[in-house]
Every structure is written in C-alpha cells, then in structure tokens.
Amino acid sequence: MNKFNVLFIFLLLILGSCKNAGFNNSDTVLARAYGSYLYVSDLDGLVPVGAGTSDSLAICRNYIDNWVKNQLLVSQAEKNLTDVQKDFSRQLTDYRNSLIIYKYESELIRQSLDTVITEEEIDNYYQANRQNFKLNNNIVQVVFAQVSNDSPKKAKIKSLVKSDLQEDRDSLEFYCLRYAGDYQIVDEDWIIFDELLMRVPIKVNNPETWLNNNKFVELKADNGYYYVNFIDFMLRESISPLAMQRNNIKSIIINMRKKMLIRAMKDEIFEQAMKDNEFEFF
C-alpha cells in the first residue's frame, strides 16, 4: 500500500468515518485477500481519539497489513486441513454458551447483589477465621518525622513525636506539612516494618530482637534527622490485626454473596424447569 492510499484512508477516518465526506464505507475497499475484502468501515474506531497523524497512519497501516497476512494464513490452513479438523462447531457452541451465562450472571449480580457490609459482619468473619489471617511480614505502628538539617525547632519535634497527646499530634502535623520530607502521624495505621526501613535508614539484623528493644529512634543521616516513635508491633506469623484485613474481608464477603446469589438463581431455574416438565433424562 503506497503512502497516498494510507493518507487517503486517514482522511476518510477523520471525516466522520467517511460519511461526512460523501463516501459509502461499504463500497470503499482497502484490501483484498483471495475472496475476502477489507472496507473502510472495518477501521471505524480503530484510531484512538487524540492520536497524531503519524501514529494514526501507523495504526491503519499495521492493521491492514496484519489483516492481509491473517487472511492468507487462514486460506492456506483451509486448504491443508480436513473437514473434521476444521469443525469447531462444538467448541464455538460451548464458548458462546459460556459467554451468555457469564453475561447473565454479571447482570444478575449488578442488579441484585447487596454490597452493604456492616462492621459487625466484618468482625464476625474475622473472629471466626482468625487463623486464616496470619501475617506474612512484621508490622509496626509508628509516629515519625524526617526533617532537613536546617529545619527549625528540631528539639521540639522530638518531643512532639514522642508525645501521645492529640494536641501534640496536631502540632506535629502542622509542622510536618511545612518542613518534613517524610512523616507518619496516624499511629493507628499499621505498616510493614520492611517498608518503614525503606523510608528510615535504620540498620536491623534481627527484627524480633530489635523491635523488642527499641521504642524510640533518633538518628542523623545525610538528608537530615529522623525521629521515630514505635507505638506497637506484631511479628510475622502472628494473627493480623482486623484493621489490616478489613478491605480483604469485605472482598471475601462480597464474593461469598455473589456465589450464593448465583447458586440460588441456578437452583430456582432448575426447580421451575422441573416443575414445568421442561427437561427429562433418558
């Protein structure tokens, strides 16, 4: 295909899929391979909105080239396979049935699934399945701040990080928003210990021993000072706290409801069909 034809295709596409230019897509042939034809209308929607001219031309050219190559390959395969080898009617029927069932189940879920999950439901599931929520990593609750060497009132920041008072936490947050390079204020949040070590350059050989013996860390690095107050920690293989599993449990409950909804639908269909004598076994 020469450059003129590619540019012609591009112009047809940008002119409202050729309609505004007075062309009939179905009569505008772009390529032929044996008895199959590719029309301009087959390229509708191919070029993303906002694509530049060179990108659009490349997309069209690649599509047309691939179409021709695929048609030639299909023709060659048709000639060299037996009728039995080319018979995919059963697979196509099974695939179509699977798609129809999947679409129906998806619509049923979209229209009927109850997605409201109470805290009581989350807590009940967590308590009944605690052994399924073992930690894969050591986790910590911390308050920390990293400030530059020239940040003001570093001694005050140290006391704020160590404090448990809400008013001090508010003051710390106000300070960190202005001066801190990195910080963690909400001590209820659990974070993975290894992730904290990527943010704070603490050298740890044995996490269990280190966590049991360190409650507050102050250190100086090239990029400034670090103040870290360890509120709590839990070791790997411990039962994960509910706070870290809340979203996971919500997903589990939703999936359980989906399965129950689909199972009930299938049972209802079967029972009604049996009642109406719509099937029988031979």
C-alpha positions in Angstrom: 0.0 0.0 0.0 1.5 3.3 -1.1 1.7 6.5 1.0 -1.1 8.1 -1.0 -3.6 5.3 -0.1 -2.6 5.4 3.6 -3.2 9.1 3.7 -6.5 8.7 1.9 -7.6 6.2 4.5 -6.6 8.5 7.3 -8.6 11.4 5.8 -11.6 9.2 5.4 -11.4 8.1 9.0 -11.1 11.6 10.4 -14.1 12.8 8.3 -16.7 11.2 10.5 -15.9 7.6 9.3 -16.2 8.8 5.7 -19.9 9.7 6.0 -19.4 13.4 6.2 -17.1 13.2 3.1 -19.8 11.6 1.0 -18.3 8.1 0.9 -20.1 4.9 1.4 -17.9 2.8 3.8 -19.3 -0.5 2.5 -18.2 0.4 -1.1 -14.7 1.7 -0.2 -12.4 -1.3 -0.4 -9.0 -1.1 1.2 -7.6 -4.5 0.6 -8.4 -7.9 -0.8 -7.1 -11.4 0.0 -8.5 -14.1 -2.1 -12.3 -13.8 -1.8 -12.2 -11.6 1.4 -12.4 -7.8 1.4 -11.4 -5.2 4.0 -13.5 -2.0 3.9 -13.0 1.4 5.4 -15.9 0.8 7.8 -13.9 -2.1 9.3 -11.5 0.5 10.6 -14.1 2.5 12.4 -13.0 3.3 16.0 -9.5 1.8 15.3 -7.6 5.1 15.8 -7.8 6.5 19.4 -9.2 10.0 19.8 -6.4 12.5 20.0 -3.8 10.3 18.1 -1.4 12.3 16.0 -1.2 11.9 12.2 1.9 9.7 12.1 0.5 7.5 14.9 -2.9 7.2 13.1 -1.2 6.3 9.8 0.9 3.7 11.5 -2.1 2.1 13.3 -4.0 1.9 10.0 -1.1 0.5 8.0 -0.3 -2.2 10.6 -4.0 -3.2 10.9 -4.3 -3.6 7.1 -1.0 -5.4 6.8 -1.9 -7.8 9.6 -5.4 -8.4 8.1 -3.9 -9.4 4.7 -1.4 -11.7 6.4 -4.1 -13.4 8.5 -6.4 -13.9 5.6 -3.6 -15.5 3.6 -2.8 -17.8 6.5 -6.4 -18.7 7.0 -6.7 -19.6 3.3 -3.6 -21.8 3.5 -4.9 -23.5 6.6 -8.3 -24.1 5.0 -6.6 -25.9 2.1 -4.5 -28.2 4.2 -6.9 -29.2 7.0 -9.6 -31.9 6.7 -13.2 -31.1 7.3 -13.1 -32.8 10.6 -10.0 -30.8 11.7 -11.8 -27.6 10.7 -15.0 -28.4 12.5 -15.1 -26.2 15.6 -18.9 -26.1 15.9 -18.9 -27.8 19.4 -16.2 -25.5 20.7 -17.9 -22.5 19.3 -21.2 -23.6 20.9 -19.6 -24.2 24.3 -17.8 -20.8 24.1 -21.0 -19.0 23.1 -22.9 -20.7 25.9 -20.2 -19.7 28.4 -20.3 -16.1 27.3 -24.1 -15.9 27.5 -24.1 -17.5 31.0 -21.3 -15.2 32.2 -23.2 -12.1 30.8 -26.4 -13.2 32.5 -24.7 -13.8 35.8 -22.9 -10.5 35.6 -26.2 -8.7 35.0 -27.8 -10.6 37.9 -25.0 -9.5 40.2 -25.1 -5.9 39.0 -28.9 -5.7 39.6 -29.4 -7.8 42.7 -26.2 -8.0 44.8 -26.3 -6.4 48.2 -23.0 -4.6 48.6 -23.6 -3.1 52.1 -21.4 -4.8 54.7 -21.7 -3.8 58.3 -18.8 -3.6 60.8 -20.5 -6.4 62.7 -20.3 -8.7 59.7 -16.7 -7.9 59.2 -15.8 -8.5 62.9 -17.8 -11.8 63.0 -16.0 -13.1 59.9 -12.6 -12.0 61.3 -13.2 -13.7 64.7 -14.4 -16.9 63.0 -11.5 -17.1 60.7 -8.6 -15.6 62.6 -6.2 -18.4 61.8 -6.6 -17.6 58.1 -5.1 -14.1 58.7 -1.6 -14.8 59.8 0.9 -12.1 59.0 3.5 -12.6 56.2 5.6 -9.7 57.5 6.5 -7.9 60.6 4.3 -4.8 61.1 4.5 -1.7 63.2 2.5 1.3 64.3 4.7 4.4 64.4 4.8 8.1 64.5 7.8 9.5 62.7 9.2 12.6 61.0 12.2 13.3 58.8 13.4 16.9 58.7 16.2 18.6 57.0 19.4 19.8 58.7 18.2 23.4 58.6 14.6 22.8 59.8 13.7 24.9 62.9 12.9 23.6 66.4 14.2 20.1 66.0 14.2 19.6 69.7 10.5 20.5 69.9 9.8 18.0 67.0 11.4 15.2 69.0 9.1 15.8 72.0 6.1 16.0 69.7 6.9 12.7 68.0 7.3 11.0 71.4 4.0 12.5 72.8 0.7 10.7 72.8 -1.4 13.8 73.3 -3.7 14.7 70.4 -2.9 18.4 70.6 0.8 17.5 70.1 -0.1 15.3 67.2 -1.9 18.2 65.6 1.1 20.5 66.2 3.3 17.8 64.7 1.2 17.5 61.6 1.2 21.3 61.2 5.0 21.3 61.4 5.5 18.3 59.1 3.3 19.9 56.4 5.7 22.8 56.3 9.1 21.3 57.0 9.1 17.4 56.9 10.5 15.5 53.9 8.5 12.4 55.1 6.3 11.6 58.1 3.7 9.4 59.6 1.2 10.9 62.1 -1.7 8.5 62.4 -0.4 5.9 64.9 -3.4 3.6 64.4 -2.2 2.7 60.9 -0.2 -0.5 60.6 2.7 -0.5 58.1 5.1 -3.3 57.1 8.3 -3.0 59.0 10.5 -3.5 55.9 8.6 -0.7 54.2 9.4 1.6 57.1 13.1 0.6 56.8 13.0 1.8 53.2 11.9 5.3 54.5 14.0 5.4 57.6 17.7 4.2 57.4 17.7 2.0 60.4 20.1 -0.9 60.4 18.3 -4.0 61.7 19.8 -7.6 61.7 17.2 -9.4 63.8 13.8 -7.7 63.6 12.3 -9.5 66.6 15.1 -8.6 68.9 15.4 -5.1 67.6 11.6 -4.4 67.9 11.6 -5.7 71.4 14.4 -3.4 72.5 13.7 -0.1 70.7 10.8 2.2 71.4 12.2 5.5 70.1 14.8 6.1 67.5 16.7 9.4 66.7 19.3 9.4 64.0 21.1 11.7 61.7 21.6 11.0 58.0 22.9 12.9 55.0 19.4 14.2 54.3 18.6 15.3 57.8 17.2 14.0 61.1 14.8 11.1 61.8 12.6 10.8 64.8 10.6 7.6 65.2 8.3 6.6 68.0 7.3 2.9 67.9 3.8 2.6 69.3 3.3 -1.1 68.8 4.5 -4.0 66.7 3.4 -7.5 65.6 5.7 -10.2 64.3 5.4 -12.4 61.3 3.1 -15.5 61.8 1.1 -13.5 64.4 -2.6 -13.1 63.7 -3.0 -10.0 61.6 -5.0 -7.1 63.2 -8.5 -6.5 61.9 -7.6 -3.1 60.6 -5.2 -4.6 58.1 -7.7 -7.2 56.9 -10.9 -5.0 56.7 -10.8 -4.5 52.9 -9.8 -8.1 52.3 -12.7 -9.4 54.4 -15.1 -7.1 52.6 -14.0 -8.6 49.3 -14.4 -12.1 50.7 -17.9 -11.4 51.9 -18.9 -9.9 48.6 -17.6 -12.9 46.7 -19.5 -15.2 49.0 -22.7 -13.3 48.4 -22.0 -13.5 44.6 -21.7 -17.3 44.8 -24.8 -17.6 46.9 -26.8 -15.4 44.6 -25.7 -17.4 41.5 -26.3 -20.7 43.3 -29.8 -19.6 44.3 -30.5 -18.5 40.7 -29.4 -21.8 39.3 -31.5 -23.8 41.9 -34.5 -21.7 41.1 -34.2 -22.2 37.4 -33.8 -25.9 37.9 -36.7 -26.3 40.2 -39.0 -24.2 38.0 -38.0 -26.2 34.9 -38.5 -29.5 36.7 -42.0 -28.3 37.9 -42.9 -27.3 34.3 -41.5 -30.6 32.9 -39.1 -28.7 30.7 -36.4 -31.4 30.7 -36.0 -35.1 31.2 -33.2 -37.7 31.3 -33.1 -40.7 29.0 
